[in-house]
Amino acid sequence: MTTDGREDVRRECDKLGELVVQARLESDHFGTGKAFAWEWLLEQYYRRRREGESEERERTERTLKAAEDAAGAARAAAAGAQSAARWTMVAALSAAAAVVVSLAKYW
């Protein structure tokens, strides 16, 4: 079959869709263009597979980005809590110093 025949089969396959092409291959509809129809089906399969891998990769990257953001937020919260704990200790020491000073005034 010529290149024109190949293109004709490919155009027909594009119009019909995968399921119809599969059914027509089983009924020997394509005749000598059967190999081109199989080739078209394989291309569709591999294209879908590549797109699926791309989607999976993007989903994984989004998940990793979300995990990194959550870890960053957790680090920031921990740093904030640590700072708050320090200021609480400073406030407690200041209060204790104030009590000592006020007691020293009365002695």
C-alpha positions as CSV (number, residue, x, y, z in Angstrom):
1,M,0.0,0.0,0.0
2,T,1.3,3.5,-0.8
3,T,1.8,6.4,1.5
4,D,-1.5,7.8,0.2
5,G,-3.2,4.6,1.3
6,R,-1.5,4.9,4.7
7,E,-2.7,8.4,5.1
8,D,-6.2,7.4,4.0
9,V,-6.3,4.6,6.7
10,R,-5.0,7.1,9.3
11,R,-7.6,9.7,8.5
12,E,-10.3,7.0,8.6
13,C,-9.0,5.8,12.0
14,D,-9.0,9.4,13.3
15,K,-12.6,9.7,12.3
16,L,-13.7,6.4,13.7
17,G,-12.0,6.3,17.0
18,E,-10.2,3.6,18.8
19,L,-13.1,1.3,19.7
20,V,-14.5,1.3,16.2
21,V,-11.1,0.7,14.7
22,Q,-10.5,-2.3,16.9
23,A,-13.9,-3.7,16.0
24,R,-13.2,-3.2,12.3
25,L,-9.8,-4.7,12.5
26,E,-11.4,-7.8,13.9
27,S,-13.8,-7.9,11.0
28,D,-10.9,-7.4,8.5
29,H,-12.5,-4.1,7.3
30,F,-9.1,-2.5,6.5
31,G,-7.9,-5.2,4.1
32,T,-4.3,-4.4,3.0
33,G,-4.3,-1.3,5.3
34,K,-4.6,-3.5,8.3
35,A,-1.0,-2.9,9.4
36,F,-1.5,0.9,9.2
37,A,-4.6,0.6,11.4
38,W,-2.7,-1.4,13.9
39,E,0.1,1.1,13.8
40,W,-2.4,3.9,14.5
41,L,-3.9,2.0,17.4
42,L,-0.4,1.5,18.9
43,E,0.3,5.2,18.5
44,Q,-2.9,6.0,20.4
45,Y,-2.0,3.6,23.2
46,Y,1.5,5.0,23.6
47,R,0.3,8.6,23.4
48,R,-2.3,7.9,26.2
49,R,0.4,6.2,28.2
50,R,2.9,9.1,27.9
51,E,0.1,11.6,28.9
52,G,-0.7,9.4,31.9
53,E,2.9,9.4,32.9
54,S,3.0,13.2,32.6
55,E,-0.1,13.5,34.7
56,E,1.3,11.2,37.3
57,R,4.6,13.1,37.4
58,E,2.8,16.4,37.8
59,R,0.6,15.0,40.6
60,T,3.8,13.8,42.3
61,E,5.4,17.2,41.9
62,R,2.4,18.9,43.4
63,T,2.3,16.5,46.3
64,L,6.0,17.1,47.0
65,K,5.6,20.9,46.7
66,A,2.7,20.7,49.2
67,A,4.8,18.6,51.6
68,E,7.7,21.1,51.3
69,D,5.2,24.0,52.0
70,A,3.8,22.1,55.0
71,A,7.3,21.4,56.3
72,G,8.2,25.1,55.9
73,A,5.1,26.1,57.8
74,A,5.9,23.6,60.6
75,R,9.4,25.0,60.9
76,A,8.1,28.6,61.1
77,A,5.5,27.5,63.7
78,A,8.2,25.8,65.7
79,A,10.5,28.8,65.5
80,G,7.6,31.0,66.6
81,A,6.8,28.7,69.5
82,Q,10.4,28.7,70.5
83,S,10.5,32.5,70.4
84,A,7.3,32.7,72.4
85,A,8.8,30.3,75.0
86,R,11.8,32.5,75.3
87,W,9.7,35.6,75.8
88,T,7.6,33.8,78.4
89,M,10.8,32.9,80.3
90,V,11.9,36.5,80.1
91,A,8.5,37.7,81.4
92,A,8.6,35.2,84.2
93,L,12.2,36.2,85.2
94,S,11.1,39.9,85.1
95,A,8.1,39.2,87.3
96,A,10.4,37.3,89.8
97,A,12.9,40.2,89.7
98,A,10.0,42.6,90.4
99,V,8.9,40.5,93.4
100,V,12.4,40.4,94.7
101,V,12.8,44.2,94.3
102,S,9.5,44.8,96.0
103,L,10.3,42.5,98.9
104,A,13.7,44.2,99.3
105,K,12.0,47.5,99.7
106,Y,10.0,46.2,102.6
107,W,13.0,44.7,104.5
